[in-house]
């Protein structure tokens, strides 16, 4: 049975350093968060039970790059929307977007496939990744994401993401509007 808990785990034995760094940063910034520990979640469908327990919407996070692999993007979008490259490419003026390789995820965000999260931006100290946020993501008071590992999920206020976390990590989101088909 999954149980929601407030804040960081009391015992961090066996947890990865990048997860602990996420909690350290949120605590240092005074961001209050709820957490659920669970089996590894690799798809949006597998997140549904955690969404219900957290009472928050876990965003779909896609790590993208241009054809030259010179520009990188982290797209936060509703999990129930289909991603159409053409729609996004036109808005950000970057042709031929594709999913960035695992090596870039690890190098730039210190995350692995299945764990892509806005929290990874704390590891992008050179600001090589542009955050893209679908306008619909902003509609909720809370949102959920992984703390750089897909065996836990956290929720906190969208206002804390925008006004505190992103300012601290030096990333300004670019708003996009992805259509529903």
VOLODREN-580197 format. One line per field, with one value per atom (N, C-alpha, C, CB): x, y, z; atom name; residue in three letters; residue number from 1. Coordinates in steps of 0.02 Angstrom, whole numbers, plus 50000, padded with zeros to 5 digits. Atoms other than C-alpha are relative to their C-alpha. Glycine has a CB too. Example, Ala and Ser with C-alpha at 12.3 -4.5 7.8 and 13.67 -1.06 7.14 Angstrom:
residues 2
xx <- c(50045_50615_50045_49950_49958_50684_49961_50020) .
yy <- c(49941_49775_50060_50001_49941_49947_50055_50023) .
zz <- c(50000_50390_50000_50062_49997_50357_50037_49929) .
at <- c(N_CA_C_CB_N_CA_C_CB) .
aa <- c(ALA_ALA_ALA_ALA_SER_SER_SER_SER) .
i <- c(1_1_1_1_2_2_2_2) .
This chain:
residues 181
xx <- c(50042_50000_50044_49952_49962_50066_49974_49995_50019_50068_50034_50021_49973_50089_50033_49945_49963_50218_50021_50063_49979_50268_50076_49970_49928_50443_50044_50021_49948_50602_49993_50069_50001_50623_50042_50025_49961_50681_50064_49958_49942_50800_50017_49987_49980_50896_50045_50035_49959_50988_49975_49998_50017_50992_49973_49950_50025_50932_50059_49957_49947_51033_50014_49983_49979_51131_49958_50073_50038_51034_49930_49994_50066_50869_50008_49969_49988_50940_50015_50059_49986_51008_49935_50047_50064_50831_49965_49954_50031_50761_50038_49996_49959_50907_49983_50076_50015_50870_49930_50008_50069_50682_49996_49951_50000_50711_50035_50035_49963_50841_49959_50066_50042_50718_49935_49984_50061_50578_49938_49991_50057_50468_49971_50021_50034_50342_49977_49940_50018_50313_49977_50060_50024_50225_50036_49922_49961_50308_49966_50071_50022_50256_50057_49933_49951_50382_49964_50047_50034_50339_50050_49945_49958_50406_50017_49962_49981_50493_49941_50061_50055_50366_50032_49952_49968_50414_49953_50027_50048_50253_49951_49963_50051_50118_49943_49973_50054_49991_50016_49988_49981_50089_50000_50069_50002_50084_49930_50029_50069_49894_49984_49952_50015_49884_50036_50022_49962_50019_49967_50074_50036_49926_49942_49974_50058_49772_50021_49960_49977_49868_50027_50054_49972_49962_49946_50058_50051_49803_50031_49963_49966_49910_50011_50068_49990_49940_50075_49966_49930_50109_50007_50026_49990_50167_50040_50034_49957_50236_50060_49962_49938_50417_50038_50043_49963_50504_50065_49956_49935_50688_50015_50056_49997_50712_50064_49938_49943_50849_49986_50065_50004_50869_50043_50023_49964_50945_50076_49984_49928_51119_50023_50020_49985_51110_50038_50039_49968_51160_49953_50025_50050_50999_49959_49954_50037_50909_49941_50046_50063_50733_49971_49950_50039_50637_49929_50027_50070_50452_49957_49975_50050_50323_49932_50006_50065_50152_49952_50005_50048_49991_50011_49928_49987_50011_49950_50000_50052_49850_50001_49932_49993_49905_50049_50023_49953_49987_50052_49963_49946_50154_50007_50067_49990_50166_50058_49934_49939_50339_49988_50052_50011_50277_49971_49952_50031_50169_50051_49944_49951_50311_50056_50029_49945_50446_49984_50016_50020_50350_50001_49930_50003_50326_50068_49959_49935_50507_50053_50024_49956_50582_50061_50023_49947_50682_49974_50021_50022_50662_50028_50020_49978_50676_50017_50060_49991_50656_49994_49949_50005_50683_50016_50047_49983_50707_50075_49969_49928_50879_50022_50019_49974_50986_50014_50063_49988_51014_50064_50003_49936_51193_49993_50053_50011_51131_49958_49964_50039_51003_50046_49948_49955_51140_50050_50038_49950_51267_49970_50029_50027_51151_49954_49962_50050_51018_50013_49931_49985_51094_49938_50028_50058_50939_50004_49934_50001_50901_49930_50021_50066_50757_49949_50004_50052_50594_50000_50008_49994_50653_50002_50062_49995_50647_49952_49983_50037_50588_50028_50002_49979_50595_50053_49940_49950_50697_50071_49985_49935_50841_50033_49994_49971_50864_50048_49946_49953_50954_50071_49979_49935_51096_50027_49995_49981_51101_50030_49939_49970_51220_50025_50057_49978_51273_49942_50048_50061_51092_50000_49993_50001_51105_49931_50052_50066_50925_49947_49984_50055_50777_49937_49988_50063_50621_49942_49990_50061_50462_49941_50000_50058_50296_49937_49996_50065_50129_49956_49967_50043_50005_49953_49960_50047_49888_50030_49975_49967_50017_49990_50076_50007_49993_49931_50015_50069_49808_49989_49955_50009_49832_50038_50021_49965_49879_50063_49954_49945_49992_50020_49982_49978_50094_50045_50036_49958_50189_50056_49959_49943_50357_50043_50041_49952_50497_50058_50027_49941_50641_50065_50002_49942_50767_50009_50063_50000_50726_49927_50037_50070_50569_49973_49992_50026_50547_49968_50055_50036_50474_49967_50049_50034_50354_49986_49934_50013_50331_49949_50065_50044_50203_50014_49925_49997_50216_49964_50073_50039_50136_50034_49988_49975_50154_50033_49942_49970_50189_50071_49956_49933_50340_50048_49999_49959_50403_50021_49962_49987_50387_50037_49935_49973_50431_50061_49947_49944_50559_50050_49974_49953_50635_50033_49963_49971_50658_50045_49946_49957_50728_50067_49965_49939_50852_50047_49981_49958_50913_50015_49967_49984_50918_49970_50073_50034_50793_49934_49989_50062_50658_49960_50016_50039_50517_49975_49942_50032_50458_49932_50044_50067_50270_49983_49947_50022_50201_49928_50046_50069_50027_49996_49950_50006_50009_49927_50039_50070_49845_49981_49985_50027_49736_49970_49946_50026_49694_49952_50057) .
yy <- c(49941_50000_50063_50000_49938_50172_50050_50029_49953_50302_50067_49974_49933_50490_50022_50050_49977_50564_50073_49956_49930_50743_50004_50043_49986_50793_49940_50029_50048_50694_49936_50030_50061_50514_50006_49940_49998_50493_49959_49974_50043_50354_50002_49927_49993_50386_49943_50067_50058_50220_49970_49946_50031_50149_50048_49946_49950_50310_50032_50054_49970_50389_50072_49998_49932_50549_50053_50010_49949_50642_50010_49982_49993_50606_50041_49930_49964_50667_50073_49967_49931_50824_50038_50003_49969_50859_50021_49953_49984_50851_50055_49938_49948_50955_50068_49984_49935_51093_50023_49995_49980_51093_50023_49942_49981_51099_50067_49946_49936_51239_50059_49997_49946_51340_50010_49984_49993_51314_49978_50071_50025_51224_49938_49982_50056_51110_49951_50025_50050_50947_49935_49985_50066_50780_49949_49994_50051_50617_49932_49996_50070_50441_49959_49991_50048_50300_49943_49975_50052_50164_49962_50031_50036_50039_50048_49936_49958_50113_50008_49970_49984_50199_50023_50055_49984_50202_50034_49936_49971_50265_50044_49944_49958_50394_49957_50050_50044_50253_49971_49944_50028_50179_50052_49967_49946_50349_50014_50063_49983_50352_49990_49960_50014_50272_50052_49928_49950_50390_50069_50003_49937_50539_50006_50006_50000_50491_50009_49935_49995_50471_50070_49948_49932_50636_50054_50011_49951_50720_50057_50027_49952_50806_49967_50024_50025_50788_49996_50046_50008_50716_50015_49927_49978_50801_49949_50068_50037_50712_50045_49980_49962_50768_49967_50005_50026_50747_50038_50004_49969_50779_49997_49964_49994_50840_50036_50036_49965_50901_50016_49959_49986_50978_49948_50073_50050_50878_50003_50010_49992_50949_49982_50071_50015_50902_50058_49935_49941_51079_50039_50046_49968_51136_49945_50050_50050_51039_50032_49966_49975_51059_49949_50016_50041_50991_50025_50003_49982_50992_49971_49977_50021_50985_50008_50041_49998_50941_49953_49982_50047_50857_49930_50022_50069_50669_49971_49958_50026_50644_50033_50008_49969_50752_49959_50074_50032_50676_50052_49972_49955_50751_49997_49981_49993_50814_50047_50026_49961_50873_50063_49957_49943_50988_50060_49980_49945_51091_50037_49973_49969_51121_50033_49948_49973_51148_50069_49953_49935_51291_50055_49996_49950_51379_50021_49973_49984_51369_50013_49944_49987_51392_49954_50073_50050_51232_49940_49978_50054_51110_49933_50014_50069_50922_49982_49987_50021_50895_49924_50034_50071_50720_49990_49957_50014_50635_49998_49933_49999_50667_49933_50059_50064_50517_49998_49984_50012_50443_50033_49925_49970_50506_50075_49989_49929_50687_50011_50032_49995_50658_49997_49942_50008_50599_50057_49934_49946_50731_50066_50008_49933_50882_50004_50022_49997_50835_49950_49988_50053_50688_49958_50030_50043_50584_49945_50041_50056_50422_49993_49934_50009_50370_49974_49951_50017_50355_50045_49929_49956_50484_50073_49983_49931_50642_50043_50005_49958_50783_50071_49972_49931_50971_50009_50046_49998_50937_49992_49946_50009_50886_50065_49956_49936_51069_50027_50051_49979_51092_49977_49973_50026_50993_50032_49925_49966_51099_50068_50008_49938_51228_50046_49984_49960_51287_50025_49960_49979_51320_49980_50075_50025_51212_49974_49944_50028_51151_50055_49941_49952_51264_49964_50033_50027_51227_50026_50017_49984_51223_49975_49969_50020_51221_50011_50038_49992_51186_50042_49931_49955_51320_49962_50044_50038_51185_49977_49940_50023_51130_50050_49989_49946_51297_50002_50066_49995_51265_49972_49964_50029_51165_50037_49928_49969_51231_49960_50005_50045_51079_49962_49951_50045_50972_49947_50038_50053_50811_49984_49938_50020_50750_49951_50062_50044_50630_50043_49945_49965_50689_49973_49994_50024_50639_49925_50033_50073_50455_49978_49971_50019_50360_49950_49972_50042_50264_50041_49955_49954_50416_50053_50033_49944_50553_50052_49978_49946_50722_50048_50038_49947_50860_50062_49980_49936_51043_50052_50021_49948_51206_50023_50060_49974_51266_50068_50007_49934_51440_49992_50039_50012_51368_49979_49947_50019_51291_50063_49951_49941_51454_50055_50027_49941_51583_49986_50029_50015_51491_49953_49969_50050_51333_50023_49935_49982_51393_50062_50013_49942_51560_49979_50053_50023_51470_49964_49953_50038_51355_50037_49933_49957_51497_49979_50003_50021_51430_50037_49924_49963_51538_49957_50071_50041_51436_50038_49970_49973_51467_49965_49988_50028_51443_49981_50049_50024_51342_49977_49942_50023_51290_49941_50057_50061_51111_49983_49941_50015_51066_49929_50009_50067_50920_49974_50001_50029_50803_49944_49973) .
zz <- c(50000_50000_50000_50061_50005_49952_50052_49929_49947_50090_49986_50070_50009_50073_50066_49978_49942_50190_49988_50014_50005_50227_50000_50057_50003_50174_49985_50064_50017_50157_50041_50011_49961_50212_50063_49958_49937_50392_49993_50059_50011_50339_49925_50025_50070_50178_49977_49990_50019_50176_49934_50056_50064_50000_49948_50012_50048_49917_49964_50035_50039_49778_50022_49926_49981_49810_49965_49983_50036_49675_50029_49926_49967_49765_50064_50015_49938_49930_49986_50039_50019_49844_49985_49939_50015_49784_50065_49959_49936_49961_50036_50045_49969_50026_49972_49990_50031_49901_50018_49923_49983_49931_50073_49988_49929_50120_50010_50042_49993_50104_49975_49961_50029_49998_50038_49927_49960_50125_49962_50022_50039_49999_50035_49926_49968_50085_49947_50043_50051_49993_50033_49954_49980_50009_49956_49994_50036_49954_50006_50027_50001_49904_49971_49958_50025_49886_49967_50057_50038_49760_49957_49955_50049_49635_49943_49972_50057_49483_49952_49963_50046_49370_49934_50029_50065_49186_49951_49970_50047_49104_50037_49961_49970_49134_50028_49948_49977_49151_50069_49950_49936_49295_50056_49995_49950_49383_50027_49970_49982_49397_50073_49958_49929_49570_50044_50019_49961_49636_49994_49976_50010_49560_50049_49928_49955_49661_50073_49992_49931_49824_50015_50015_49991_49802_49989_49952_50018_49741_49960_50063_50043_49612_49933_50031_50067_49429_49986_49949_50018_49383_49925_50017_50069_49224_49961_49998_50046_49074_49987_49932_50011_49056_49943_50065_50058_48889_49992_49936_50010_48861_49925_50042_50073_48682_49978_49973_50029_48567_49927_50008_50071_48396_49962_49983_50040_48252_50010_49926_49990_48284_50070_49984_49929_48469_50032_50006_49972_48511_50046_49944_49957_48596_50033_49960_49961_48733_50034_50051_49972_48800_50048_49943_49954_48948_49994_50074_50010_48906_50055_49931_49951_49046_49968_50068_50032_48980_50036_49925_49970_49037_49973_49986_50019_49035_49951_50060_50045_48938_49931_50031_50066_48791_49959_50005_50046_48639_49979_49937_50021_48591_49924_50034_50073_48411_49989_49965_50010_48366_49959_49966_50045_48227_50038_49944_49963_48347_50043_50045_49956_48467_49961_50048_50041_48336_49974_49942_50027_48259_50054_49968_49946_48426_50026_50057_49972_48481_49946_50046_50057_48307_49999_50001_50002_48313_49960_50072_50044_48171_50022_49928_49991_48184_50072_49956_49930_48370_50006_50045_49985_48436_50073_49953_49931_48602_50008_50023_49988_48673_50030_50048_49977_48711_50075_49963_49928_48883_50024_50014_49980_48885_50015_49946_49987_48875_50063_49939_49937_49014_50059_50004_49944_49127_50005_49994_50001_49075_50023_49931_49987_49085_50061_49940_49946_49214_50056_49971_49952_49310_50015_50066_49994_49277_49946_49993_50047_49186_49971_50036_50030_49072_50052_49940_49952_49169_50061_50022_49942_49296_49979_50039_50024_49189_50041_49924_49954_49300_49998_50071_49995_49317_50056_50013_49946_49475_49973_50052_50030_49361_49980_49940_50019_49315_50053_49988_49948_49481_49983_50069_50020_49401_49936_49991_50063_49242_50017_49952_49975_49314_49943_50046_50057_49140_49958_49956_50035_49085_49926_50005_50069_48931_49980_49991_50013_48947_50008_50048_49998_48906_50025_49930_49975_49009_49959_50074_50037_48905_50041_49927_49961_48996_49959_50067_50032_48914_50048_49985_49960_48974_50047_49954_49959_49040_50066_49961_49939_49169_50056_49987_49950_49257_50032_49968_49976_49289_50070_49952_49934_49449_50054_49999_49944_49620_50017_50062_49985_49645_49937_50056_50053_49529_50031_49942_49975_49550_49952_50014_50041_49488_50039_49978_49966_49528_50027_49951_49973_49639_49970_50077_50039_49503_50002_50026_50000_49530_49997_50064_50011_49479_50051_49932_49947_49642_50056_50029_49955_49732_49956_50053_50032_49683_50053_49963_49952_49765_49970_50018_50023_49756_50040_50006_49966_49797_49957_50015_50034_49747_49935_50046_50064_49568_50012_49948_49985_49639_50028_50049_49975_49732_49944_50055_50057_49571_49962_49953_50042_49474_50035_49974_49966_49605_50043_50043_49955_49712_49966_50065_50026_49635_49935_49988_50065_49455_50005_49949_49990_49512_50031_50045_49966_49626_49951_50058_50046_49487_49935_49984_50057_49359_49934_49993_50062_49232_49993_49999_50016_49154_49952_49970_50046_49078_49939_50037_50061_48901_49996_49935_50003_48890_49927_50028_50066_48744_50007_49974_50001_48694_49952_49979_50040_48635_49992_50031_50014_48552_50021_49926_49986_48601_49935_50057_50062_48457_50016_49956) .
at <- c(N_CA_C_CB_N_CA_C_CB_N_CA_C_CB_N_CA_C_CB_N_CA_C_CB_N_CA_C_CB_N_CA_C_CB_N_CA_C_CB_N_CA_C_CB_N_CA_C_CB_N_CA_C_CB_N_CA_C_CB_N_CA_C_CB_N_CA_C_CB_N_CA_C_CB_N_CA_C_CB_N_CA_C_CB_N_CA_C_CB_N_CA_C_CB_N_CA_C_CB_N_CA_C_CB_N_CA_C_CB_N_CA_C_CB_N_CA_C_CB_N_CA_C_CB_N_CA_C_CB_N_CA_C_CB_N_CA_C_CB_N_CA_C_CB_N_CA_C_CB_N_CA_C_CB_N_CA_C_CB_N_CA_C_CB_N_CA_C_CB_N_CA_C_CB_N_CA_C_CB_N_CA_C_CB_N_CA_C_CB_N_CA_C_CB_N_CA_C_CB_N_CA_C_CB_N_CA_C_CB_N_CA_C_CB_N_CA_C_CB_N_CA_C_CB_N_CA_C_CB_N_CA_C_CB_N_CA_C_CB_N_CA_C_CB_N_CA_C_CB_N_CA_C_CB_N_CA_C_CB_N_CA_C_CB_N_CA_C_CB_N_CA_C_CB_N_CA_C_CB_N_CA_C_CB_N_CA_C_CB_N_CA_C_CB_N_CA_C_CB_N_CA_C_CB_N_CA_C_CB_N_CA_C_CB_N_CA_C_CB_N_CA_C_CB_N_CA_C_CB_N_CA_C_CB_N_CA_C_CB_N_CA_C_CB_N_CA_C_CB_N_CA_C_CB_N_CA_C_CB_N_CA_C_CB_N_CA_C_CB_N_CA_C_CB_N_CA_C_CB_N_CA_C_CB_N_CA_C_CB_N_CA_C_CB_N_CA_C_CB_N_CA_C_CB_N_CA_C_CB_N_CA_C_CB_N_CA_C_CB_N_CA_C_CB_N_CA_C_CB_N_CA_C_CB_N_CA_C_CB_N_CA_C_CB_N_CA_C_CB_N_CA_C_CB_N_CA_C_CB_N_CA_C_CB_N_CA_C_CB_N_CA_C_CB_N_CA_C_CB_N_CA_C_CB_N_CA_C_CB_N_CA_C_CB_N_CA_C_CB_N_CA_C_CB_N_CA_C_CB_N_CA_C_CB_N_CA_C_CB_N_CA_C_CB_N_CA_C_CB_N_CA_C_CB_N_CA_C_CB_N_CA_C_CB_N_CA_C_CB_N_CA_C_CB_N_CA_C_CB_N_CA_C_CB_N_CA_C_CB_N_CA_C_CB_N_CA_C_CB_N_CA_C_CB_N_CA_C_CB_N_CA_C_CB_N_CA_C_CB_N_CA_C_CB_N_CA_C_CB_N_CA_C_CB_N_CA_C_CB_N_CA_C_CB_N_CA_C_CB_N_CA_C_CB_N_CA_C_CB_N_CA_C_CB_N_CA_C_CB_N_CA_C_CB_N_CA_C_CB_N_CA_C_CB_N_CA_C_CB_N_CA_C_CB_N_CA_C_CB_N_CA_C_CB_N_CA_C_CB_N_CA_C_CB_N_CA_C_CB_N_CA_C_CB_N_CA_C_CB_N_CA_C_CB_N_CA_C_CB_N_CA_C_CB_N_CA_C_CB_N_CA_C_CB_N_CA_C_CB_N_CA_C_CB_N_CA_C_CB_N_CA_C_CB_N_CA_C_CB_N_CA_C_CB_N_CA_C_CB_N_CA_C_CB_N_CA_C_CB_N_CA_C_CB_N_CA_C_CB_N_CA_C_CB_N_CA_C_CB_N_CA_C_CB_N_CA_C_CB_N_CA_C_CB_N_CA_C_CB_N_CA_C_CB_N_CA_C_CB_N_CA_C_CB_N_CA_C_CB_N_CA_C_CB_N_CA_C_CB_N_CA_C_CB_N_CA_C_CB_N_CA_C_CB_N_CA_C_CB_N_CA_C_CB_N_CA_C_CB_N_CA_C_CB_N_CA_C_CB_N_CA_C_CB_N_CA_C_CB_N_CA_C_CB) .
aa <- c(UNK_UNK_UNK_UNK_UNK_UNK_UNK_UNK_UNK_UNK_UNK_UNK_UNK_UNK_UNK_UNK_UNK_UNK_UNK_UNK_UNK_UNK_UNK_UNK_UNK_UNK_UNK_UNK_UNK_UNK_UNK_UNK_UNK_UNK_UNK_UNK_UNK_UNK_UNK_UNK_UNK_UNK_UNK_UNK_UNK_UNK_UNK_UNK_UNK_UNK_UNK_UNK_UNK_UNK_UNK_UNK_UNK_UNK_UNK_UNK_UNK_UNK_UNK_UNK_UNK_UNK_UNK_UNK_UNK_UNK_UNK_UNK_UNK_UNK_UNK_UNK_UNK_UNK_UNK_UNK_UNK_UNK_UNK_UNK_UNK_UNK_UNK_UNK_UNK_UNK_UNK_UNK_UNK_UNK_UNK_UNK_UNK_UNK_UNK_UNK_UNK_UNK_UNK_UNK_UNK_UNK_UNK_UNK_UNK_UNK_UNK_UNK_UNK_UNK_UNK_UNK_UNK_UNK_UNK_UNK_UNK_UNK_UNK_UNK_UNK_UNK_UNK_UNK_UNK_UNK_UNK_UNK_UNK_UNK_UNK_UNK_UNK_UNK_UNK_UNK_UNK_UNK_UNK_UNK_UNK_UNK_UNK_UNK_UNK_UNK_UNK_UNK_UNK_UNK_UNK_UNK_UNK_UNK_UNK_UNK_UNK_UNK_UNK_UNK_UNK_UNK_UNK_UNK_UNK_UNK_UNK_UNK_UNK_UNK_UNK_UNK_UNK_UNK_UNK_UNK_UNK_UNK_UNK_UNK_UNK_UNK_UNK_UNK_UNK_UNK_UNK_UNK_UNK_UNK_UNK_UNK_UNK_UNK_UNK_UNK_UNK_UNK_UNK_UNK_UNK_UNK_UNK_UNK_UNK_UNK_UNK_UNK_UNK_UNK_UNK_UNK_UNK_UNK_UNK_UNK_UNK_UNK_UNK_UNK_UNK_UNK_UNK_UNK_UNK_UNK_UNK_UNK_UNK_UNK_UNK_UNK_UNK_UNK_UNK_UNK_UNK_UNK_UNK_UNK_UNK_UNK_UNK_UNK_UNK_UNK_UNK_UNK_UNK_UNK_UNK_UNK_UNK_UNK_UNK_UNK_UNK_UNK_UNK_UNK_UNK_UNK_UNK_UNK_UNK_UNK_UNK_UNK_UNK_UNK_UNK_UNK_UNK_UNK_UNK_UNK_UNK_UNK_UNK_UNK_UNK_UNK_UNK_UNK_UNK_UNK_UNK_UNK_UNK_UNK_UNK_UNK_UNK_UNK_UNK_UNK_UNK_UNK_UNK_UNK_UNK_UNK_UNK_UNK_UNK_UNK_UNK_UNK_UNK_UNK_UNK_UNK_UNK_UNK_UNK_UNK_UNK_UNK_UNK_UNK_UNK_UNK_UNK_UNK_UNK_UNK_UNK_UNK_UNK_UNK_UNK_UNK_UNK_UNK_UNK_UNK_UNK_UNK_UNK_UNK_UNK_UNK_UNK_UNK_UNK_UNK_UNK_UNK_UNK_UNK_UNK_UNK_UNK_UNK_UNK_UNK_UNK_UNK_UNK_UNK_UNK_UNK_UNK_UNK_UNK_UNK_UNK_UNK_UNK_UNK_UNK_UNK_UNK_UNK_UNK_UNK_UNK_UNK_UNK_UNK_UNK_UNK_UNK_UNK_UNK_UNK_UNK_UNK_UNK_UNK_UNK_UNK_UNK_UNK_UNK_UNK_UNK_UNK_UNK_UNK_UNK_UNK_UNK_UNK_UNK_UNK_UNK_UNK_UNK_UNK_UNK_UNK_UNK_UNK_UNK_UNK_UNK_UNK_UNK_UNK_UNK_UNK_UNK_UNK_UNK_UNK_UNK_UNK_UNK_UNK_UNK_UNK_UNK_UNK_UNK_UNK_UNK_UNK_UNK_UNK_UNK_UNK_UNK_UNK_UNK_UNK_UNK_UNK_UNK_UNK_UNK_UNK_UNK_UNK_UNK_UNK_UNK_UNK_UNK_UNK_UNK_UNK_UNK_UNK_UNK_UNK_UNK_UNK_UNK_UNK_UNK_UNK_UNK_UNK_UNK_UNK_UNK_UNK_UNK_UNK_UNK_UNK_UNK_UNK_UNK_UNK_UNK_UNK_UNK_UNK_UNK_UNK_UNK_UNK_UNK_UNK_UNK_UNK_UNK_UNK_UNK_UNK_UNK_UNK_UNK_UNK_UNK_UNK_UNK_UNK_UNK_UNK_UNK_UNK_UNK_UNK_UNK_UNK_UNK_UNK_UNK_UNK_UNK_UNK_UNK_UNK_UNK_UNK_UNK_UNK_UNK_UNK_UNK_UNK_UNK_UNK_UNK_UNK_UNK_UNK_UNK_UNK_UNK_UNK_UNK_UNK_UNK_UNK_UNK_UNK_UNK_UNK_UNK_UNK_UNK_UNK_UNK_UNK_UNK_UNK_UNK_UNK_UNK_UNK_UNK_UNK_UNK_UNK_UNK_UNK_UNK_UNK_UNK_UNK_UNK_UNK_UNK_UNK_UNK_UNK_UNK_UNK_UNK_UNK_UNK_UNK_UNK_UNK_UNK_UNK_UNK_UNK_UNK_UNK_UNK_UNK_UNK_UNK_UNK_UNK_UNK_UNK_UNK_UNK_UNK_UNK_UNK_UNK_UNK_UNK_UNK_UNK_UNK_UNK_UNK_UNK_UNK_UNK_UNK_UNK_UNK_UNK_UNK_UNK_UNK_UNK_UNK_UNK_UNK_UNK_UNK_UNK_UNK_UNK_UNK_UNK_UNK_UNK_UNK_UNK_UNK_UNK_UNK_UNK_UNK_UNK_UNK_UNK_UNK_UNK_UNK_UNK_UNK_UNK_UNK_UNK_UNK_UNK_UNK_UNK_UNK_UNK_UNK_UNK_UNK_UNK_UNK_UNK_UNK_UNK_UNK_UNK_UNK_UNK_UNK_UNK_UNK_UNK_UNK_UNK_UNK_UNK_UNK_UNK_UNK_UNK_UNK_UNK_UNK_UNK_UNK_UNK_UNK_UNK_UNK_UNK_UNK_UNK_UNK_UNK_UNK_UNK_UNK_UNK_UNK_UNK_UNK_UNK_UNK_UNK_UNK_UNK_UNK_UNK_UNK_UNK_UNK_UNK_UNK_UNK) .
i <- c(1_1_1_1_2_2_2_2_3_3_3_3_4_4_4_4_5_5_5_5_6_6_6_6_7_7_7_7_8_8_8_8_9_9_9_9_10_10_10_10_11_11_11_11_12_12_12_12_13_13_13_13_14_14_14_14_15_15_15_15_16_16_16_16_17_17_17_17_18_18_18_18_19_19_19_19_20_20_20_20_21_21_21_21_22_22_22_22_23_23_23_23_24_24_24_24_25_25_25_25_26_26_26_26_27_27_27_27_28_28_28_28_29_29_29_29_30_30_30_30_31_31_31_31_32_32_32_32_33_33_33_33_34_34_34_34_35_35_35_35_36_36_36_36_37_37_37_37_38_38_38_38_39_39_39_39_40_40_40_40_41_41_41_41_42_42_42_42_43_43_43_43_44_44_44_44_45_45_45_45_46_46_46_46_47_47_47_47_48_48_48_48_49_49_49_49_50_50_50_50_51_51_51_51_52_52_52_52_53_53_53_53_54_54_54_54_55_55_55_55_56_56_56_56_57_57_57_57_58_58_58_58_59_59_59_59_60_60_60_60_61_61_61_61_62_62_62_62_63_63_63_63_64_64_64_64_65_65_65_65_66_66_66_66_67_67_67_67_68_68_68_68_69_69_69_69_70_70_70_70_71_71_71_71_72_72_72_72_73_73_73_73_74_74_74_74_75_75_75_75_76_76_76_76_77_77_77_77_78_78_78_78_79_79_79_79_80_80_80_80_81_81_81_81_82_82_82_82_83_83_83_83_84_84_84_84_85_85_85_85_86_86_86_86_87_87_87_87_88_88_88_88_89_89_89_89_90_90_90_90_91_91_91_91_92_92_92_92_93_93_93_93_94_94_94_94_95_95_95_95_96_96_96_96_97_97_97_97_98_98_98_98_99_99_99_99_100_100_100_100_101_101_101_101_102_102_102_102_103_103_103_103_104_104_104_104_105_105_105_105_106_106_106_106_107_107_107_107_108_108_108_108_109_109_109_109_110_110_110_110_111_111_111_111_112_112_112_112_113_113_113_113_114_114_114_114_115_115_115_115_116_116_116_116_117_117_117_117_118_118_118_118_119_119_119_119_120_120_120_120_121_121_121_121_122_122_122_122_123_123_123_123_124_124_124_124_125_125_125_125_126_126_126_126_127_127_127_127_128_128_128_128_129_129_129_129_130_130_130_130_131_131_131_131_132_132_132_132_133_133_133_133_134_134_134_134_135_135_135_135_136_136_136_136_137_137_137_137_138_138_138_138_139_139_139_139_140_140_140_140_141_141_141_141_142_142_142_142_143_143_143_143_144_144_144_144_145_145_145_145_146_146_146_146_147_147_147_147_148_148_148_148_149_149_149_149_150_150_150_150_151_151_151_151_152_152_152_152_153_153_153_153_154_154_154_154_155_155_155_155_156_156_156_156_157_157_157_157_158_158_158_158_159_159_159_159_160_160_160_160_161_161_161_161_162_162_162_162_163_163_163_163_164_164_164_164_165_165_165_165_166_166_166_166_167_167_167_167_168_168_168_168_169_169_169_169_170_170_170_170_171_171_171_171_172_172_172_172_173_173_173_173_174_174_174_174_175_175_175_175_176_176_176_176_177_177_177_177_178_178_178_178_179_179_179_179_180_180_180_180_181_181_181_181) .
